[in-house]
Amino acid sequence: MSTGIMSRRTKPERYKDLLSLPNVLDLHHYSEGDYAPVRGNWRNVFGNDRPVTLELACGKGEYCLGLGARYPDRNFLGLDIKGDRIWKGARQALDAGLENVRFLRTRIDHLPNYFAPGEVDEIWITFPDPYEKKSKKRKRLTHPVFLKRYDRILRPGGLIHLKTDSDELYAFTLDVLAILNLPVRQQVPDLYRLDNMPDNLDIQTYYEKQHLSSGRTIKYVAFTLNDGVYAPVSEEIEKLS
């Protein structure tokens, strides 16, 4: 399917087509504690038992597509609630023959419904909504509320990657990691000032290209969770802006 035909489709048309795509699962109707059949069975979805990398709030799935092309021996799953966004990524994956790339339409809040403990190898969070108002900070994808969910599905020692243009989200994330004493594996306050770009950080999302064109600084941090940590919301974190 050509890019022109793809762009001319309306949102209802995209969503209708999305439901028919073999590389998309629409499971947003599962509520908390209502485990989906895929939980513990992603090897059947992908047809192998290779490691699964999860891209959260994936939008058009640029990281899944980029990583999927580079690592055919690994599985990549993009998650978003916006069906019209993941439709484009799913179509591109099919056109490119990327059988190791899949998409899941659901809410991040319900992650443990879809994955058994340790079933996810690593997580990418690329340019999420920073929710800059202090009153909305519990919606930030690096808030302990979400770290607790990741801890329930991520293998011990699995990396969590964050790329963002938001100074507020970046600072908040580093503060949370320090308060919870979580190991920081790599920290880059200005990615494009590096002489040598670290592996896989050269993949650019739609939003990253927009931020770069407007002169924004791209920041990155990679970290792990301590074994068994459930990231309680402490008074120190509640005081963060």
C-alpha positions as a LaTeX table, in Angstrom:
\begin{tabular}{lrrr}
\hline
Residue & $x$ (\AA) & $y$ (\AA) & $z$ (\AA) \\
\hline
Met1 & 0.00 & 0.00 & 0.00 \\
Ser2 & 1.43 & 3.37 & $-0.98$ \\
Thr3 & 1.96 & 6.20 & 1.48 \\
Gly4 & $-0.55$ & 8.32 & $-0.45$ \\
Ile5 & $-3.33$ & 5.75 & $-0.08$ \\
Met6 & $-2.48$ & 5.31 & 3.60 \\
Ser7 & $-2.65$ & 9.05 & 4.31 \\
Arg8 & $-6.01$ & 9.46 & 2.54 \\
Arg9 & $-7.82$ & 7.03 & 4.83 \\
Thr10 & $-10.03$ & 8.49 & 7.56 \\
Lys11 & $-9.66$ & 7.50 & 11.22 \\
Pro12 & $-12.75$ & 5.23 & 11.14 \\
Glu13 & $-11.42$ & 3.56 & 8.00 \\
Arg14 & $-8.01$ & 3.06 & 9.61 \\
Tyr15 & $-9.53$ & 1.55 & 12.74 \\
Lys16 & $-11.70$ & $-0.82$ & 10.73 \\
Asp17 & $-8.65$ & $-1.93$ & 8.75 \\
Leu18 & $-6.60$ & $-2.19$ & 11.95 \\
Leu19 & $-8.88$ & $-4.91$ & 13.30 \\
Ser20 & $-8.16$ & $-7.05$ & 10.25 \\
Leu21 & $-4.36$ & $-6.79$ & 10.38 \\
Pro22 & $-2.59$ & $-10.04$ & 11.38 \\
Asn23 & 0.11 & $-8.21$ & 13.38 \\
Val24 & $-2.29$ & $-6.25$ & 15.63 \\
Leu25 & $-4.08$ & $-7.33$ & 18.81 \\
Asp26 & $-6.88$ & $-5.13$ & 20.15 \\
Leu27 & $-7.19$ & $-6.04$ & 23.83 \\
His28 & $-8.06$ & $-2.77$ & 25.54 \\
His29 & $-11.30$ & $-4.23$ & 26.91 \\
Tyr30 & $-9.46$ & $-6.31$ & 29.54 \\
Ser31 & $-9.79$ & $-4.56$ & 32.90 \\
Glu32 & $-7.49$ & $-4.78$ & 35.93 \\
Gly33 & $-6.97$ & $-8.36$ & 37.02 \\
Asp34 & $-8.78$ & $-9.70$ & 33.95 \\
Tyr35 & $-5.90$ & $-11.60$ & 32.35 \\
Ala36 & $-5.81$ & $-11.84$ & 28.55 \\
Pro37 & $-5.05$ & $-15.18$ & 26.81 \\
Val38 & $-1.74$ & $-13.79$ & 25.55 \\
Arg39 & $-0.39$ & $-13.46$ & 29.11 \\
Gly40 & 2.44 & $-15.95$ & 29.36 \\
Asn41 & 1.89 & $-17.00$ & 25.75 \\
Trp42 & 3.68 & $-14.41$ & 23.63 \\
Arg43 & 5.82 & $-17.20$ & 22.20 \\
Asn44 & 2.66 & $-18.39$ & 20.43 \\
Val45 & 1.88 & $-14.88$ & 19.13 \\
Phe46 & 5.35 & $-14.48$ & 17.64 \\
Gly47 & 5.85 & $-18.14$ & 16.83 \\
Asn48 & 9.11 & $-18.35$ & 18.80 \\
Asp49 & 10.50 & $-17.90$ & 22.30 \\
Arg50 & 12.88 & $-15.02$ & 21.52 \\
Pro51 & 13.16 & $-11.99$ & 23.84 \\
Val52 & 10.33 & $-9.43$ & 23.67 \\
Thr53 & 11.06 & $-5.70$ & 23.63 \\
Leu54 & 8.11 & $-3.45$ & 24.47 \\
Glu55 & 7.68 & 0.10 & 23.11 \\
Leu56 & 5.21 & 2.02 & 25.27 \\
Ala57 & 3.01 & 4.80 & 23.88 \\
Cys58 & 4.54 & 3.79 & 20.56 \\
Gly59 & 2.54 & 6.11 & 18.30 \\
Lys60 & 3.43 & 5.05 & 14.77 \\
Gly61 & 5.90 & 2.50 & 16.11 \\
Glu62 & 9.13 & 3.96 & 14.76 \\
Tyr63 & 11.25 & 2.21 & 17.37 \\
Cys64 & 9.60 & $-1.15$ & 16.83 \\
Leu65 & 10.14 & $-0.80$ & 13.10 \\
Gly66 & 13.72 & 0.40 & 13.42 \\
Leu67 & 14.77 & $-2.18$ & 15.99 \\
Gly68 & 12.82 & $-4.94$ & 14.28 \\
Ala69 & 14.76 & $-4.38$ & 11.06 \\
Arg70 & 18.08 & $-4.37$ & 12.91 \\
Tyr71 & 17.45 & $-7.38$ & 15.14 \\
Pro72 & 15.52 & $-10.09$ & 13.26 \\
Asp73 & 16.36 & $-12.54$ & 16.04 \\
Arg74 & 14.31 & $-10.56$ & 18.60 \\
Asn75 & 10.63 & $-9.71$ & 18.96 \\
Phe76 & 9.23 & $-6.18$ & 19.20 \\
Leu77 & 5.81 & $-5.10$ & 20.41 \\
Gly78 & 4.43 & $-1.57$ & 20.16 \\
Leu79 & 1.68 & $-0.57$ & 22.58 \\
Asp80 & $-0.69$ & 2.38 & 22.24 \\
Ile81 & $-4.36$ & 3.11 & 22.80 \\
Lys82 & $-4.65$ & 5.23 & 19.63 \\
Gly83 & $-5.63$ & 2.81 & 16.89 \\
Asp84 & $-5.18$ & 5.29 & 14.05 \\
Arg85 & $-1.55$ & 5.81 & 15.14 \\
Ile86 & $-0.48$ & 2.18 & 15.37 \\
Trp87 & $-2.33$ & 1.40 & 12.13 \\
Lys88 & 0.39 & 3.16 & 10.15 \\
Gly89 & 3.21 & 1.32 & 11.94 \\
Ala90 & 1.45 & $-2.01$ & 11.57 \\
Arg91 & 0.95 & $-1.43$ & 7.84 \\
Gln92 & 4.61 & $-0.47$ & 7.41 \\
Ala93 & 5.73 & $-3.59$ & 9.29 \\
Leu94 & 3.65 & $-5.77$ & 6.97 \\
Asp95 & 4.93 & $-3.98$ & 3.87 \\
Ala96 & 8.53 & $-4.45$ & 5.06 \\
Gly97 & 7.99 & $-8.12$ & 5.91 \\
Leu98 & 8.91 & $-7.59$ & 9.57 \\
Glu99 & 7.41 & $-10.73$ & 11.06 \\
Asn100 & 9.09 & $-9.98$ & 14.42 \\
Val101 & 7.06 & $-6.79$ & 14.92 \\
Arg102 & 3.57 & $-6.73$ & 16.44 \\
Phe103 & 1.27 & $-4.07$ & 17.89 \\
Leu104 & $-1.05$ & $-4.15$ & 20.89 \\
Arg105 & $-3.90$ & $-1.69$ & 21.31 \\
Thr106 & $-4.57$ & $-1.19$ & 25.00 \\
Arg107 & $-3.83$ & 1.09 & 27.95 \\
Ile108 & $-0.46$ & 1.04 & 29.70 \\
Asp109 & $-2.31$ & 0.99 & 33.03 \\
His110 & $-3.27$ & $-2.64$ & 32.34 \\
Leu111 & 0.17 & $-4.01$ & 31.42 \\
Pro112 & 0.19 & $-6.86$ & 33.98 \\
Asn113 & $-2.98$ & $-8.22$ & 32.35 \\
Tyr114 & $-1.02$ & $-9.05$ & 29.19 \\
Phe115 & 2.39 & $-10.24$ & 30.37 \\
Ala116 & 3.52 & $-12.86$ & 32.86 \\
Pro117 & 6.35 & $-12.03$ & 35.28 \\
Gly118 & 9.65 & $-11.68$ & 33.43 \\
Glu119 & 8.03 & $-12.05$ & 30.01 \\
Val120 & 9.32 & $-8.67$ & 28.76 \\
Asp121 & 13.05 & $-8.33$ & 28.13 \\
Glu122 & 13.33 & $-4.53$ & 27.87 \\
Ile123 & 11.14 & $-1.42$ & 27.61 \\
Trp124 & 11.45 & 1.71 & 25.46 \\
Ile125 & 9.58 & 4.90 & 26.39 \\
Thr126 & 10.03 & 7.36 & 23.53 \\
Phe127 & 8.73 & 10.92 & 23.79 \\
Pro128 & 5.73 & 10.28 & 26.02 \\
Asp129 & 3.38 & 13.01 & 27.19 \\
Pro130 & 5.44 & 14.68 & 29.98 \\
Tyr131 & 2.33 & 15.79 & 31.93 \\
Glu132 & 4.20 & 18.89 & 33.07 \\
Lys133 & 1.56 & 20.04 & 35.59 \\
Lys134 & 2.42 & 18.80 & 39.08 \\
Ser135 & $-1.17$ & 17.67 & 39.57 \\
Lys136 & $-0.72$ & 15.23 & 36.64 \\
Lys137 & 2.64 & 13.76 & 37.65 \\
Arg138 & 1.17 & 10.35 & 38.53 \\
Lys139 & 0.42 & 9.94 & 34.81 \\
Arg140 & 4.11 & 10.25 & 33.88 \\
Leu141 & 5.42 & 6.94 & 32.57 \\
Thr142 & 8.42 & 7.03 & 34.93 \\
His143 & 6.32 & 7.68 & 38.03 \\
Pro144 & 6.53 & 4.87 & 40.63 \\
Val145 & 2.91 & 3.98 & 39.85 \\
Phe146 & 4.13 & 2.82 & 36.42 \\
Leu147 & 7.48 & 1.47 & 37.63 \\
Lys148 & 5.50 & $-0.90$ & 39.82 \\
Arg149 & 3.67 & $-2.21$ & 36.73 \\
Tyr150 & 6.92 & $-2.61$ & 34.79 \\
Asp151 & 8.44 & $-4.50$ & 37.71 \\
Arg152 & 5.68 & $-7.09$ & 37.44 \\
Ile153 & 6.47 & $-7.95$ & 33.81 \\
Leu154 & 10.15 & $-7.08$ & 33.20 \\
Arg155 & 12.86 & $-9.70$ & 33.55 \\
Pro156 & 15.35 & $-9.07$ & 36.38 \\
Gly157 & 17.97 & $-6.63$ & 35.13 \\
Gly158 & 15.94 & $-5.67$ & 32.04 \\
Leu159 & 16.64 & $-2.17$ & 30.78 \\
Ile160 & 14.10 & 0.65 & 30.67 \\
His161 & 15.01 & 3.36 & 28.14 \\
Leu162 & 13.60 & 6.90 & 28.16 \\
Lys163 & 14.07 & 9.43 & 25.36 \\
Thr164 & 12.45 & 12.83 & 25.85 \\
Asp165 & 12.71 & 16.49 & 24.93 \\
Ser166 & 11.07 & 17.51 & 28.22 \\
Asp167 & 13.39 & 19.04 & 30.82 \\
Glu168 & 10.67 & 18.51 & 33.43 \\
Leu169 & 10.15 & 14.80 & 32.72 \\
Tyr170 & 13.89 & 14.16 & 32.51 \\
Ala171 & 14.58 & 15.87 & 35.85 \\
Phe172 & 11.61 & 14.14 & 37.47 \\
Thr173 & 12.81 & 10.75 & 36.26 \\
Leu174 & 16.33 & 11.27 & 37.60 \\
Asp175 & 14.90 & 12.38 & 40.95 \\
Val176 & 12.68 & 9.28 & 41.14 \\
Leu177 & 15.61 & 6.99 & 40.33 \\
Ala178 & 17.73 & 8.65 & 43.01 \\
Ile179 & 15.00 & 8.48 & 45.66 \\
Leu180 & 14.30 & 4.80 & 44.93 \\
Asn181 & 18.01 & 4.01 & 44.57 \\
Leu182 & 17.50 & 2.46 & 41.14 \\
Pro183 & 20.60 & 1.73 & 39.03 \\
Val184 & 21.23 & 4.21 & 36.19 \\
Arg185 & 23.02 & 2.43 & 33.34 \\
Gln186 & 23.43 & 5.41 & 30.99 \\
Gln187 & 22.54 & 9.09 & 31.22 \\
Val188 & 22.84 & 11.62 & 28.37 \\
Pro189 & 21.54 & 15.18 & 28.94 \\
Asp190 & 22.08 & 16.23 & 25.31 \\
Leu191 & 22.10 & 13.31 & 22.91 \\
Tyr192 & 23.08 & 15.21 & 19.77 \\
Arg193 & 26.18 & 16.77 & 21.33 \\
Leu194 & 27.82 & 13.35 & 21.55 \\
Asp195 & 30.65 & 12.57 & 19.16 \\
Asn196 & 29.44 & 8.99 & 18.82 \\
Met197 & 25.77 & 8.09 & 19.05 \\
Pro198 & 25.16 & 5.05 & 21.31 \\
Asp199 & 23.60 & 1.98 & 19.73 \\
Asn200 & 19.98 & 2.38 & 18.62 \\
Leu201 & 19.62 & 5.97 & 19.84 \\
Asp202 & 19.89 & 7.19 & 16.26 \\
Ile203 & 16.37 & 5.92 & 15.50 \\
Gln204 & 14.15 & 8.99 & 15.28 \\
Thr205 & 10.44 & 9.09 & 15.95 \\
Tyr206 & 8.00 & 11.48 & 14.32 \\
Tyr207 & 8.00 & 13.63 & 17.46 \\
Glu208 & 11.78 & 13.56 & 17.81 \\
Lys209 & 12.16 & 15.00 & 14.33 \\
Gln210 & 9.71 & 17.76 & 15.22 \\
His211 & 11.54 & 18.56 & 18.45 \\
Leu212 & 14.91 & 18.66 & 16.70 \\
Ser213 & 13.61 & 21.00 & 14.00 \\
Ser214 & 12.42 & 23.39 & 16.70 \\
Gly215 & 15.79 & 23.32 & 18.47 \\
Arg216 & 14.80 & 21.17 & 21.44 \\
Thr217 & 17.43 & 19.17 & 23.34 \\
Ile218 & 16.96 & 15.39 & 23.31 \\
Lys219 & 17.71 & 13.64 & 26.59 \\
Tyr220 & 18.16 & 9.94 & 27.37 \\
Val221 & 18.44 & 7.74 & 30.42 \\
Ala222 & 18.55 & 3.96 & 30.77 \\
Phe223 & 17.94 & 2.28 & 34.11 \\
Thr224 & 16.94 & $-0.98$ & 35.75 \\
Leu225 & 14.65 & $-1.89$ & 38.62 \\
Asn226 & 15.96 & $-3.56$ & 41.76 \\
Asp227 & 14.86 & $-7.18$ & 42.11 \\
Gly228 & 11.48 & $-7.27$ & 43.79 \\
Val229 & 11.12 & $-3.49$ & 44.10 \\
Tyr230 & 7.54 & $-2.29$ & 44.01 \\
Ala231 & 8.44 & 1.39 & 44.00 \\
Pro232 & 6.26 & 2.75 & 46.80 \\
Val233 & 5.11 & 6.34 & 46.44 \\
Ser234 & 7.11 & 8.06 & 49.14 \\
Glu235 & 6.61 & 11.53 & 50.61 \\
Glu236 & 9.78 & 12.64 & 48.79 \\
Ile237 & 8.28 & 11.72 & 45.43 \\
Glu238 & 5.00 & 13.42 & 46.27 \\
Lys239 & 6.95 & 16.64 & 46.79 \\
Leu240 & 8.54 & 16.51 & 43.33 \\
Ser241 & 7.26 & 18.96 & 40.74 \\
\hline
\end{tabular}
